[in-house]
Amino acid sequence: MTIVDKTLTEDEDSKRWGPRGTAGATFAGLLEFENVSKRFGRTAAVMDVSLKLHPGEIACLLGPSGCGKTTLLRIAAGIEKPDLGRLLFDGQEMAGPSRFVPPERRNIGLMFQDFALFPHLSILDNVAFGLRNLPRKEAHTIALHALERVGLASYAANFPHHLSGGEQQRVALARAVVPRPQVMLMDEPFSGLDQRLRESVRAETLTLLRETRASCLLVTHDPVEAMGLADRIFLMRQGRLIQAGTPEELYRKPADAAAARFFSDTNEIRGRLTGAAVDTPLGLFPAPPYASGQTAIVMVRPQGIKRARQGEGIEGFVTETRFQGDDVKCTVIFQGIEEPLTALIDSRSAPVKGQAAWFTIDQEHVFVFEFGSAAPIS
């Protein structure tokens, strides 16, 4: 094969996915964490986490930096041992009080954000690295098919430094899936790519994962990425599992105020609970019965503030507008609320800066929580 010397730019790379075959399927595995805890010195990285990754499921461990999601992934990979609890793979204990199975015996594929390609090996040899138990010719045939699937068969003789970031990411993906693992573990694999390339590579990765049918547990701090990829999301905070469910469940029914903030921007105002409603300057919002006079926090997503006809809804004064394509980001002052609120209004009906306008509130984008408490009220 002839070495291709040209290194593609990130933008060119996104257009160069060549002819691709179909990835080989595997038998997906069931991965279970049972009351897993892990400490590093005085720091509790993971505390009593229990969750299941079902066969063929793509799930995301989502949360801010330091919340314990990567530690869970490393425990699943066999890089770390849990202090308490057990890790089960298809019902068999991989790590726990009585057993520890090393990484190479877990039939798990690993993919990290730095790609971890071997610089001294060709692209073909990098992909074939996990097939060392096969004859060299057979391993290269299988590896070449994997490269074909990710559109890089013509680069098989090149070395990693000849490739762009997006191409290296696809090589790492091919290497991870070529042994046909039952479970794929991915640690923020798209974080090193620019936004436009990230979206295209993410879509191709999802297609490949569906084809291989492997169970996949992916770590990310990006809620948009999690909602776009996952069948289920496990939301982590300070070493604990806060909420688990489908992307729609977590977006529409956040477990607490912090979870609501994590999935989108919010406007937050205080109100008084009076019976089954919360009284605010924006109006009454339904809530379960609580003692009269109790303070609540009402969270309204910017897209929940809608433009209304003149004289309908609530009047507000528009102090700022920012065109964002389909939407206009508006800063609006409402009577009785100290801080201005942010609204995302369809650009075809956006109000004019420096003028009064009328607005309504979409209840679908409103969440009510007891002030100072993580417990949801609605």
C-alpha beads as a LAMMPS data file, in Angstrom:
LAMMPS data file: protein, C-alpha beads

378 atoms
377 bonds

1 atom types
1 bond types

-500.0 500.0 xlo xhi
-500.0 500.0 ylo yhi
-500.0 500.0 zlo zhi

Masses

1 110.0

Atoms # bond

1 1 1 0.000 0.000 0.000
2 1 1 1.113 3.576 -0.658
3 1 1 1.382 5.890 2.308
4 1 1 -0.804 8.950 1.916
5 1 1 1.152 11.974 3.101
6 1 1 -1.676 14.499 3.081
7 1 1 -3.113 15.276 6.521
8 1 1 -6.730 16.382 6.275
9 1 1 -8.102 19.349 8.142
10 1 1 -10.931 18.701 10.603
11 1 1 -13.462 20.181 8.159
12 1 1 -12.157 18.184 5.194
13 1 1 -12.074 15.071 7.340
14 1 1 -15.815 15.291 8.007
15 1 1 -16.420 14.993 4.230
16 1 1 -14.059 12.085 3.603
17 1 1 -15.929 9.066 4.954
18 1 1 -15.273 6.562 2.208
19 1 1 -17.274 3.471 1.188
20 1 1 -18.141 1.466 4.250
21 1 1 -19.168 -2.092 4.921
22 1 1 -21.193 -3.453 7.811
23 1 1 -19.734 -4.133 11.257
24 1 1 -19.911 -7.674 12.612
25 1 1 -22.470 -8.297 15.346
26 1 1 -21.714 -9.701 18.785
27 1 1 -23.685 -11.037 21.737
28 1 1 -24.387 -8.083 24.001
29 1 1 -23.615 -8.382 27.697
30 1 1 -25.430 -7.380 30.899
31 1 1 -23.286 -5.162 33.137
32 1 1 -24.356 -4.605 36.747
33 1 1 -23.011 -2.429 39.547
34 1 1 -24.232 -3.561 42.973
35 1 1 -23.756 -1.034 45.805
36 1 1 -20.324 -0.043 44.485
37 1 1 -18.163 2.382 46.493
38 1 1 -14.625 3.619 45.876
39 1 1 -12.395 6.009 47.816
40 1 1 -9.064 7.616 46.968
41 1 1 -7.543 8.546 50.311
42 1 1 -10.074 10.775 52.063
43 1 1 -12.030 11.441 48.889
44 1 1 -15.147 9.361 48.267
45 1 1 -15.207 9.068 44.463
46 1 1 -18.197 6.699 44.252
47 1 1 -20.728 6.015 47.005
48 1 1 -23.135 3.071 47.003
49 1 1 -23.968 3.119 43.293
50 1 1 -26.244 0.457 41.830
51 1 1 -27.207 0.379 38.151
52 1 1 -27.694 -2.002 35.239
53 1 1 -26.574 -1.719 31.632
54 1 1 -28.917 -3.993 29.695
55 1 1 -27.818 -6.089 26.684
56 1 1 -27.636 -3.983 23.523
57 1 1 -28.358 -0.768 25.429
58 1 1 -26.446 2.483 24.938
59 1 1 -26.312 4.372 28.232
60 1 1 -24.505 7.511 29.368
61 1 1 -22.924 8.272 32.716
62 1 1 -23.600 12.007 32.846
63 1 1 -22.394 14.604 35.296
64 1 1 -19.875 17.372 35.996
65 1 1 -16.153 16.770 36.439
66 1 1 -15.326 14.918 39.650
67 1 1 -18.768 13.338 40.079
68 1 1 -17.471 9.735 39.888
69 1 1 -18.510 8.736 36.378
70 1 1 -14.994 7.959 35.096
71 1 1 -14.217 6.012 38.278
72 1 1 -17.251 3.804 37.588
73 1 1 -16.036 3.251 34.041
74 1 1 -12.554 2.302 35.273
75 1 1 -14.097 -0.157 37.730
76 1 1 -16.066 -1.717 34.880
77 1 1 -12.889 -1.943 32.802
78 1 1 -10.896 -3.571 35.600
79 1 1 -8.478 -0.643 35.932
80 1 1 -9.762 0.071 39.451
81 1 1 -11.085 -2.267 42.137
82 1 1 -14.178 -1.305 44.161
83 1 1 -13.732 -0.934 47.919
84 1 1 -17.277 -2.163 48.504
85 1 1 -19.937 -3.791 46.354
86 1 1 -19.721 -5.944 43.270
87 1 1 -19.430 -5.665 39.501
88 1 1 -21.254 -8.402 37.560
89 1 1 -20.974 -9.311 33.902
90 1 1 -23.787 -11.559 32.638
91 1 1 -24.418 -12.579 36.243
92 1 1 -20.762 -13.496 36.894
93 1 1 -18.769 -11.521 39.460
94 1 1 -15.957 -9.563 37.817
95 1 1 -14.960 -7.583 40.899
96 1 1 -16.041 -7.925 44.501
97 1 1 -15.153 -9.399 47.878
98 1 1 -14.398 -12.866 46.504
99 1 1 -13.123 -12.304 42.963
100 1 1 -11.289 -9.967 40.619
101 1 1 -11.086 -10.668 36.894
102 1 1 -8.321 -8.753 35.044
103 1 1 -9.274 -6.425 32.157
104 1 1 -8.023 -8.706 29.391
105 1 1 -10.453 -11.443 30.453
106 1 1 -13.620 -9.314 30.542
107 1 1 -14.444 -9.109 26.792
108 1 1 -14.829 -5.351 27.144
109 1 1 -13.863 -2.747 24.547
110 1 1 -12.260 0.487 25.740
111 1 1 -12.134 3.871 24.074
112 1 1 -10.695 6.959 25.751
113 1 1 -10.697 10.639 24.852
114 1 1 -6.988 10.680 23.923
115 1 1 -7.463 7.764 21.461
116 1 1 -4.292 6.046 22.865
117 1 1 -3.036 4.908 19.452
118 1 1 0.449 3.409 19.243
119 1 1 2.565 5.931 17.287
120 1 1 5.067 3.301 16.062
121 1 1 2.388 1.018 14.582
122 1 1 0.570 1.469 11.289
123 1 1 -3.144 2.164 11.327
124 1 1 -3.811 -1.443 10.313
125 1 1 -1.585 -2.808 13.086
126 1 1 -3.214 -0.483 15.615
127 1 1 -6.632 -1.903 14.778
128 1 1 -5.329 -5.492 14.713
129 1 1 -3.638 -5.092 18.102
130 1 1 -6.547 -6.679 19.975
131 1 1 -6.471 -9.743 17.710
132 1 1 -3.055 -11.029 18.725
133 1 1 -4.394 -14.548 19.300
134 1 1 -5.219 -14.865 15.598
135 1 1 -2.771 -15.535 12.764
136 1 1 -1.380 -12.259 11.431
137 1 1 -3.021 -12.581 8.004
138 1 1 -6.442 -13.306 9.484
139 1 1 -6.094 -10.466 12.017
140 1 1 -5.191 -8.028 9.237
141 1 1 -8.177 -9.141 7.138
142 1 1 -10.552 -8.497 10.043
143 1 1 -8.861 -5.190 10.912
144 1 1 -9.048 -4.011 7.303
145 1 1 -12.770 -4.718 7.275
146 1 1 -13.161 -2.604 10.429
147 1 1 -11.217 0.236 8.776
148 1 1 -13.455 -0.082 5.744
149 1 1 -16.475 0.331 8.007
150 1 1 -15.147 3.654 9.325
151 1 1 -14.054 4.857 5.886
152 1 1 -10.295 4.592 6.424
153 1 1 -9.255 1.435 4.543
154 1 1 -7.087 3.510 2.167
155 1 1 -5.074 4.776 5.153
156 1 1 -4.222 1.312 6.514
157 1 1 -0.473 1.697 5.901
158 1 1 -0.271 5.193 7.381
159 1 1 0.772 6.028 10.927
160 1 1 -1.319 7.933 13.502
161 1 1 0.549 11.223 13.023
162 1 1 -0.568 11.289 9.381
163 1 1 -4.221 11.501 10.437
164 1 1 -6.413 14.311 11.708
165 1 1 -8.153 14.164 15.078
166 1 1 -11.397 12.909 13.590
167 1 1 -9.621 10.154 11.674
168 1 1 -7.690 9.068 14.766
169 1 1 -10.948 8.900 16.677
170 1 1 -12.394 6.567 14.044
171 1 1 -9.285 4.371 14.147
172 1 1 -9.660 4.102 17.928
173 1 1 -13.312 3.156 17.461
174 1 1 -12.421 0.479 14.890
175 1 1 -9.775 -0.931 17.234
176 1 1 -12.251 -1.064 20.111
177 1 1 -14.967 -2.908 18.192
178 1 1 -12.829 -5.291 16.130
179 1 1 -12.555 -7.966 18.869
180 1 1 -16.393 -7.849 19.035
181 1 1 -16.657 -6.984 22.733
182 1 1 -19.874 -7.665 24.583
183 1 1 -19.609 -4.302 26.351
184 1 1 -18.088 -1.056 25.040
185 1 1 -16.785 1.508 27.536
186 1 1 -16.182 5.021 26.195
187 1 1 -14.701 7.896 28.218
188 1 1 -15.642 11.246 26.615
189 1 1 -14.489 10.033 23.181
190 1 1 -15.666 13.137 21.303
191 1 1 -14.377 15.878 23.604
192 1 1 -11.233 16.516 21.549
193 1 1 -13.116 17.243 18.316
194 1 1 -14.483 20.572 17.116
195 1 1 -18.240 21.045 17.255
196 1 1 -19.108 20.414 13.610
197 1 1 -16.909 17.315 13.326
198 1 1 -18.085 16.062 16.724
199 1 1 -21.689 15.849 15.543
200 1 1 -20.891 13.844 12.402
201 1 1 -18.492 11.443 14.127
202 1 1 -20.968 10.990 16.978
203 1 1 -23.698 10.023 14.514
204 1 1 -21.433 7.507 12.764
205 1 1 -20.362 6.060 16.110
206 1 1 -23.977 5.553 17.110
207 1 1 -24.657 3.745 13.817
208 1 1 -21.652 1.482 14.328
209 1 1 -22.638 0.661 17.899
210 1 1 -26.137 -0.275 16.747
211 1 1 -24.657 -2.555 14.085
212 1 1 -22.339 -4.358 16.478
213 1 1 -25.185 -4.650 19.029
214 1 1 -22.719 -4.368 21.889
215 1 1 -23.889 -2.845 25.159
216 1 1 -22.246 0.559 25.563
217 1 1 -21.572 2.712 28.621
218 1 1 -20.358 6.178 27.664
219 1 1 -19.059 8.893 29.989
220 1 1 -19.863 12.507 29.148
221 1 1 -20.386 15.855 30.857
222 1 1 -22.475 17.148 27.932
223 1 1 -26.252 16.703 28.426
224 1 1 -26.942 17.373 24.727
225 1 1 -24.564 14.584 23.778
226 1 1 -26.144 12.233 26.322
227 1 1 -29.668 12.947 25.081
228 1 1 -28.592 12.453 21.473
229 1 1 -26.856 9.116 22.041
230 1 1 -28.343 7.309 25.011
231 1 1 -31.246 4.955 25.461
232 1 1 -30.884 5.723 29.185
233 1 1 -28.973 8.294 31.193
234 1 1 -27.445 7.827 34.649
235 1 1 -27.059 11.274 36.225
236 1 1 -24.201 11.449 38.734
237 1 1 -23.366 14.065 41.359
238 1 1 -20.692 13.982 44.086
239 1 1 -20.157 10.243 43.726
240 1 1 -23.833 9.306 43.876
241 1 1 -26.409 8.252 41.314
242 1 1 -29.052 10.997 41.389
243 1 1 -31.459 9.874 38.682
244 1 1 -31.765 7.229 35.969
245 1 1 -34.147 7.127 33.034
246 1 1 -34.645 7.879 29.367
247 1 1 -33.431 11.231 28.042
248 1 1 -37.027 12.453 27.870
249 1 1 -37.740 11.401 31.463
250 1 1 -34.724 13.265 32.833
251 1 1 -35.415 16.350 30.739
252 1 1 -39.131 16.561 31.514
253 1 1 -39.067 15.295 35.107
254 1 1 -35.749 16.272 36.730
255 1 1 -35.214 14.790 40.186
256 1 1 -34.269 18.117 41.775
257 1 1 -33.387 21.727 41.017
258 1 1 -29.732 20.904 40.277
259 1 1 -30.806 18.260 37.748
260 1 1 -33.095 20.774 36.039
261 1 1 -30.235 23.289 35.811
262 1 1 -27.920 20.646 34.359
263 1 1 -30.123 19.911 31.362
264 1 1 -30.880 23.484 30.349
265 1 1 -30.702 27.130 31.319
266 1 1 -33.430 28.207 33.714
267 1 1 -34.984 31.376 35.063
268 1 1 -35.499 31.054 38.824
269 1 1 -37.956 33.006 40.927
270 1 1 -39.331 32.525 44.422
271 1 1 -42.966 32.059 45.232
272 1 1 -45.327 31.289 48.114
273 1 1 -47.078 27.968 48.397
274 1 1 -50.782 28.548 49.003
275 1 1 -52.641 25.275 49.105
276 1 1 -52.146 23.477 45.808
277 1 1 -50.505 26.396 43.979
278 1 1 -47.398 28.555 44.025
279 1 1 -48.067 32.285 43.791
280 1 1 -45.491 34.257 41.747
281 1 1 -45.413 37.524 39.765
282 1 1 -45.719 35.347 36.649
283 1 1 -48.946 33.832 37.940
284 1 1 -50.048 30.689 39.789
285 1 1 -48.353 27.340 39.150
286 1 1 -49.790 24.023 40.347
287 1 1 -48.149 22.199 43.227
288 1 1 -49.189 19.522 45.717
289 1 1 -50.692 20.840 48.977
290 1 1 -48.093 22.333 51.296
291 1 1 -48.390 24.573 54.335
292 1 1 -49.392 28.118 53.462
293 1 1 -46.477 30.537 53.490
294 1 1 -43.797 27.999 52.613
295 1 1 -41.275 29.329 50.085
296 1 1 -40.790 27.512 46.802
297 1 1 -38.462 27.996 43.856
298 1 1 -40.069 28.130 40.421
299 1 1 -37.800 27.317 37.495
300 1 1 -38.860 28.398 34.004
301 1 1 -36.838 27.396 30.969
302 1 1 -36.251 30.248 28.477
303 1 1 -38.166 28.360 25.781
304 1 1 -41.136 28.224 28.163
305 1 1 -41.699 31.975 27.879
306 1 1 -43.862 32.481 24.770
307 1 1 -44.865 35.615 22.892
308 1 1 -48.580 36.416 23.285
309 1 1 -51.047 38.764 21.631
310 1 1 -51.378 42.308 22.832
311 1 1 -53.281 42.419 26.124
312 1 1 -53.051 38.655 26.743
313 1 1 -50.829 37.042 29.367
314 1 1 -48.202 39.043 31.290
315 1 1 -46.691 42.329 30.179
316 1 1 -42.901 42.658 30.185
317 1 1 -40.334 45.182 28.971
318 1 1 -37.721 43.915 26.493
319 1 1 -34.287 45.330 27.338
320 1 1 -32.132 43.237 24.995
321 1 1 -32.450 40.963 21.964
322 1 1 -29.910 38.652 20.330
323 1 1 -30.666 36.971 16.997
324 1 1 -29.706 33.256 17.029
325 1 1 -31.122 31.983 13.750
326 1 1 -34.433 30.256 14.405
327 1 1 -34.748 31.951 17.802
328 1 1 -34.144 35.349 19.337
329 1 1 -32.755 35.475 22.869
330 1 1 -34.607 38.192 24.747
331 1 1 -33.968 39.776 28.125
332 1 1 -37.274 40.766 29.690
333 1 1 -38.151 42.666 32.866
334 1 1 -41.417 41.692 34.564
335 1 1 -43.080 43.676 37.334
336 1 1 -42.436 42.217 40.784
337 1 1 -39.296 40.293 39.751
338 1 1 -35.950 41.897 40.631
339 1 1 -33.786 40.132 38.038
340 1 1 -34.587 40.184 34.309
341 1 1 -35.613 36.852 32.755
342 1 1 -34.347 35.225 29.574
343 1 1 -36.783 34.119 26.885
344 1 1 -36.181 32.226 23.644
345 1 1 -38.741 33.466 21.132
346 1 1 -39.307 32.257 17.583
347 1 1 -37.511 34.753 15.351
348 1 1 -40.670 35.244 13.267
349 1 1 -42.577 36.622 16.253
350 1 1 -39.787 38.114 18.369
351 1 1 -40.470 41.402 20.189
352 1 1 -38.545 44.595 19.572
353 1 1 -35.806 45.766 21.915
354 1 1 -36.827 48.751 24.038
355 1 1 -40.555 48.069 23.849
356 1 1 -43.185 46.358 25.989
357 1 1 -44.597 42.999 24.880
358 1 1 -46.942 40.345 26.206
359 1 1 -45.981 36.820 27.175
360 1 1 -47.454 33.508 28.378
361 1 1 -45.771 30.693 30.304
362 1 1 -45.734 27.120 28.973
363 1 1 -46.315 24.840 31.979
364 1 1 -44.334 22.061 30.284
365 1 1 -41.155 24.054 30.917
366 1 1 -41.919 24.973 34.536
367 1 1 -40.607 23.072 37.582
368 1 1 -41.417 23.787 41.213
369 1 1 -39.177 22.741 44.101
370 1 1 -39.198 23.450 47.794
371 1 1 -36.680 26.223 48.446
372 1 1 -33.438 24.850 49.912
373 1 1 -34.484 21.246 49.261
374 1 1 -33.680 18.779 46.506
375 1 1 -37.132 17.185 46.798
376 1 1 -39.420 18.031 43.852
377 1 1 -42.833 19.530 44.471
378 1 1 -44.071 19.152 40.888

Bonds

1 1 1 2
2 1 2 3
3 1 3 4
4 1 4 5
5 1 5 6
6 1 6 7
7 1 7 8
8 1 8 9
9 1 9 10
10 1 10 11
11 1 11 12
12 1 12 13
13 1 13 14
14 1 14 15
15 1 15 16
16 1 16 17
17 1 17 18
18 1 18 19
19 1 19 20
20 1 20 21
21 1 21 22
22 1 22 23
23 1 23 24
24 1 24 25
25 1 25 26
26 1 26 27
27 1 27 28
28 1 28 29
29 1 29 30
30 1 30 31
31 1 31 32
32 1 32 33
33 1 33 34
34 1 34 35
35 1 35 36
36 1 36 37
37 1 37 38
38 1 38 39
39 1 39 40
40 1 40 41
41 1 41 42
42 1 42 43
43 1 43 44
44 1 44 45
45 1 45 46
46 1 46 47
47 1 47 48
48 1 48 49
49 1 49 50
50 1 50 51
51 1 51 52
52 1 52 53
53 1 53 54
54 1 54 55
55 1 55 56
56 1 56 57
57 1 57 58
58 1 58 59
59 1 59 60
60 1 60 61
61 1 61 62
62 1 62 63
63 1 63 64
64 1 64 65
65 1 65 66
66 1 66 67
67 1 67 68
68 1 68 69
69 1 69 70
70 1 70 71
71 1 71 72
72 1 72 73
73 1 73 74
74 1 74 75
75 1 75 76
76 1 76 77
77 1 77 78
78 1 78 79
79 1 79 80
80 1 80 81
81 1 81 82
82 1 82 83
83 1 83 84
84 1 84 85
85 1 85 86
86 1 86 87
87 1 87 88
88 1 88 89
89 1 89 90
90 1 90 91
91 1 91 92
92 1 92 93
93 1 93 94
94 1 94 95
95 1 95 96
96 1 96 97
97 1 97 98
98 1 98 99
99 1 99 100
100 1 100 101
101 1 101 102
102 1 102 103
103 1 103 104
104 1 104 105
105 1 105 106
106 1 106 107
107 1 107 108
108 1 108 109
109 1 109 110
110 1 110 111
111 1 111 112
112 1 112 113
113 1 113 114
114 1 114 115
115 1 115 116
116 1 116 117
117 1 117 118
118 1 118 119
119 1 119 120
120 1 120 121
121 1 121 122
122 1 122 123
123 1 123 124
124 1 124 125
125 1 125 126
126 1 126 127
127 1 127 128
128 1 128 129
129 1 129 130
130 1 130 131
131 1 131 132
132 1 132 133
133 1 133 134
134 1 134 135
135 1 135 136
136 1 136 137
137 1 137 138
138 1 138 139
139 1 139 140
140 1 140 141
141 1 141 142
142 1 142 143
143 1 143 144
144 1 144 145
145 1 145 146
146 1 146 147
147 1 147 148
148 1 148 149
149 1 149 150
150 1 150 151
151 1 151 152
152 1 152 153
153 1 153 154
154 1 154 155
155 1 155 156
156 1 156 157
157 1 157 158
158 1 158 159
159 1 159 160
160 1 160 161
161 1 161 162
162 1 162 163
163 1 163 164
164 1 164 165
165 1 165 166
166 1 166 167
167 1 167 168
168 1 168 169
169 1 169 170
170 1 170 171
171 1 171 172
172 1 172 173
173 1 173 174
174 1 174 175
175 1 175 176
176 1 176 177
177 1 177 178
178 1 178 179
179 1 179 180
180 1 180 181
181 1 181 182
182 1 182 183
183 1 183 184
184 1 184 185
185 1 185 186
186 1 186 187
187 1 187 188
188 1 188 189
189 1 189 190
190 1 190 191
191 1 191 192
192 1 192 193
193 1 193 194
194 1 194 195
195 1 195 196
196 1 196 197
197 1 197 198
198 1 198 199
199 1 199 200
200 1 200 201
201 1 201 202
202 1 202 203
203 1 203 204
204 1 204 205
205 1 205 206
206 1 206 207
207 1 207 208
208 1 208 209
209 1 209 210
210 1 210 211
211 1 211 212
212 1 212 213
213 1 213 214
214 1 214 215
215 1 215 216
216 1 216 217
217 1 217 218
218 1 218 219
219 1 219 220
220 1 220 221
221 1 221 222
222 1 222 223
223 1 223 224
224 1 224 225
225 1 225 226
226 1 226 227
227 1 227 228
228 1 228 229
229 1 229 230
230 1 230 231
231 1 231 232
232 1 232 233
233 1 233 234
234 1 234 235
235 1 235 236
236 1 236 237
237 1 237 238
238 1 238 239
239 1 239 240
240 1 240 241
241 1 241 242
242 1 242 243
243 1 243 244
244 1 244 245
245 1 245 246
246 1 246 247
247 1 247 248
248 1 248 249
249 1 249 250
250 1 250 251
251 1 251 252
252 1 252 253
253 1 253 254
254 1 254 255
255 1 255 256
256 1 256 257
257 1 257 258
258 1 258 259
259 1 259 260
260 1 260 261
261 1 261 262
262 1 262 263
263 1 263 264
264 1 264 265
265 1 265 266
266 1 266 267
267 1 267 268
268 1 268 269
269 1 269 270
270 1 270 271
271 1 271 272
272 1 272 273
273 1 273 274
274 1 274 275
275 1 275 276
276 1 276 277
277 1 277 278
278 1 278 279
279 1 279 280
280 1 280 281
281 1 281 282
282 1 282 283
283 1 283 284
284 1 284 285
285 1 285 286
286 1 286 287
287 1 287 288
288 1 288 289
289 1 289 290
290 1 290 291
291 1 291 292
292 1 292 293
293 1 293 294
294 1 294 295
295 1 295 296
296 1 296 297
297 1 297 298
298 1 298 299
299 1 299 300
300 1 300 301
301 1 301 302
302 1 302 303
303 1 303 304
304 1 304 305
305 1 305 306
306 1 306 307
307 1 307 308
308 1 308 309
309 1 309 310
310 1 310 311
311 1 311 312
312 1 312 313
313 1 313 314
314 1 314 315
315 1 315 316
316 1 316 317
317 1 317 318
318 1 318 319
319 1 319 320
320 1 320 321
321 1 321 322
322 1 322 323
323 1 323 324
324 1 324 325
325 1 325 326
326 1 326 327
327 1 327 328
328 1 328 329
329 1 329 330
330 1 330 331
331 1 331 332
332 1 332 333
333 1 333 334
334 1 334 335
335 1 335 336
336 1 336 337
337 1 337 338
338 1 338 339
339 1 339 340
340 1 340 341
341 1 341 342
342 1 342 343
343 1 343 344
344 1 344 345
345 1 345 346
346 1 346 347
347 1 347 348
348 1 348 349
349 1 349 350
350 1 350 351
351 1 351 352
352 1 352 353
353 1 353 354
354 1 354 355
355 1 355 356
356 1 356 357
357 1 357 358
358 1 358 359
359 1 359 360
360 1 360 361
361 1 361 362
362 1 362 363
363 1 363 364
364 1 364 365
365 1 365 366
366 1 366 367
367 1 367 368
368 1 368 369
369 1 369 370
370 1 370 371
371 1 371 372
372 1 372 373
373 1 373 374
374 1 374 375
375 1 375 376
376 1 376 377
377 1 377 378
